[in-house]
Amino acid sequence: MKSFKNITILALLVLGMSACEKSFEDLQVNPNQPASAPPSLIFRGC
């Protein structure tokens, strides 16, 4: 019974780790922050 429990836990861990294939870097992209902007828009005079 103890070995069955260990095998079940190991199988669940392996399945759980294999499900994480998507890159998490894509989730951290802010769509409201531009990658680059022309200086005329950044340095506007008063």
C-alpha positions, -999 to 999 in steps of 0.1 A, spaced: 0 0 0 29 24 8 46 18 -25 13 23 -44 9 56 -27 45 66 -36 40 56 -72 8 75 -74 24 107 -60 53 104 -83 31 99 -113 10 130 -104 42 151 -100 55 140 -134 22 147 -151 20 181 -133 55 191 -144 50 181 -180 19 202 -182 39 234 -177 52 239 -212 40 275 -219 66 302 -215 59 324 -185 78 353 -200 49 360 -224 26 365 -194 49 393 -180 46 416 -211 28 449 -204 7 458 -235 5 494 -223 42 500 -222 58 506 -256 91 490 -265 104 522 -281 91 557 -286 104 586 -307 122 613 -287 98 639 -299 70 623 -279 91 617 -248 108 652 -245 78 675 -249 85 711 -239 62 730 -215 
